């Protein structure tokens, strides 16, 4: 009778710890699903912010180039006005020295006009390049903003849908935990913390551990199947339960 009682006690522990793992795994899946979207939304927000900053910077460059072109055109007008003035002065010079001095000023203004025209051509090429770049950046930003809006909406919907489920599952876990032996519960949590997939309890599947997939010796399989003792995988340390655990 005592042996049957012990077996039932161990079996109950195994059932409870397996149930807790099932609940925790569902919570993990919800958090993973929700956890990827915030990162995607954050990445998109960062990318959109960068593109918007680039748009602002490019617009500033365009405005500066347009100002530079306008300034050079004004410089050409000023140089042309000076050339007209010097031409008029040249008609009334009194000696060769004055003529040469005015002629040098005319030549200087002519060179200034050539230089301004050259700079205008350079600025115009850059202006076209910046305007083309702006169109591409604005198109990309519009696309990313659309992606961001969709992802943000998806995240909002998932949070709305899963938050209630997570809270319900968490309440179930809190009800089960006090029923589990403290030592076993502590071991379970420690194993979960050390596993990448947060799985501490696994079924025996095809004569192997459902966690690390190493083969389990026949005698240990029998011990697990009879549910007479808590058994852990000698390779990965996970708690092992038989393939029928959890089935109705």
Beta strands, then each sheet from edge to edge (+ up, - down):
strand 1: 201-205
strand 2: 208-209
strand 3: 231-232
strand 4: 239-241
sheet 1: 2+ 1- 4- 3+
end
